[in-house]
Amino acid sequence: MVTITVCVGSSCFLRGAPAVIEAFQGLIQEEASGRVELKGCFCMEKCGNGVSVMIEDRVFPDVRAEDVERVFRAHVLPVLEEKGGCGR
């Protein structure tokens, strides 16, 4: 199981956190259902850097909805492979 946490604090919410969450939800449903947990949190203390996303223990600042697929393929799918396979 891989955990993705998206900041939904005031600044991140206004900078597009709902769209980022929606994009992750779609990819998780299509590619990794049951193997990825998507959570929200209220602050990652990077408020000036756009929407912050944490994958496992690594924080990615300034993630926009259009970045989600790239981030997912580069940083979520490889972790799933390491943890026991990425096949559907």
C-alpha positions in Angstrom: 0.0 0.0 0.0 1.3 3.4 -1.0 0.0 6.5 0.8 -0.5 9.8 -1.0 -1.4 12.8 1.2 -2.6 16.0 -0.4 -2.6 19.3 1.6 -6.1 20.8 1.8 -5.2 23.7 4.0 -6.5 27.1 3.0 -3.6 28.1 0.7 -3.4 24.7 -1.0 -7.2 24.5 -1.3 -7.3 27.9 -3.0 -4.4 26.9 -5.3 -6.2 23.8 -6.6 -6.1 21.0 -4.1 -9.6 19.7 -5.1 -8.5 19.3 -8.7 -5.3 17.6 -7.6 -7.3 15.2 -5.5 -9.8 14.5 -8.3 -6.9 13.7 -10.7 -5.3 11.3 -8.2 -8.6 9.6 -7.5 -9.1 8.9 -11.3 -5.6 7.5 -11.7 -5.9 5.4 -8.5 -9.2 3.9 -9.7 -7.8 3.1 -13.1 -4.3 1.9 -12.2 -4.0 1.0 -8.5 -7.4 0.4 -6.9 -7.0 -1.1 -3.5 -3.2 -0.5 -3.4 -3.1 3.3 -2.8 -4.5 5.3 0.1 -5.4 8.9 -0.7 -5.6 11.2 2.3 -5.8 14.9 3.1 -4.0 16.9 5.7 -4.2 20.5 6.7 -0.7 21.8 6.4 2.7 20.6 5.2 4.2 24.0 6.0 5.0 24.8 2.4 2.1 27.2 1.9 3.9 29.5 -0.5 4.7 26.7 -2.9 1.3 25.7 -4.3 -0.4 22.4 -3.5 1.8 20.1 -1.6 1.6 16.3 -2.1 3.4 13.7 0.0 4.0 10.3 -1.4 5.2 8.0 1.4 7.7 10.3 3.1 8.6 12.6 0.2 7.0 16.0 -0.2 6.3 17.4 -3.7 5.5 21.1 -3.6 3.6 23.1 -6.3 1.7 20.1 -7.8 -1.1 21.1 -10.2 -3.8 18.8 -11.6 -1.9 18.7 -14.9 1.2 17.4 -13.1 -0.6 14.5 -11.3 -0.2 11.8 -14.0 3.5 12.5 -14.3 4.0 12.4 -10.5 1.9 9.3 -10.2 3.8 7.4 -12.9 7.2 8.6 -11.7 6.8 8.3 -8.0 3.8 6.1 -7.1 3.9 3.2 -9.6 7.6 2.5 -8.9 6.9 2.2 -5.2 4.1 -0.2 -5.9 6.4 -2.3 -8.0 8.9 -2.4 -5.1 6.2 -3.4 -2.7 5.0 -6.4 -4.6 4.1 -5.8 -8.2 2.2 -3.3 -10.3 0.1 -5.6 -12.4 -3.7 -5.2 -12.3 
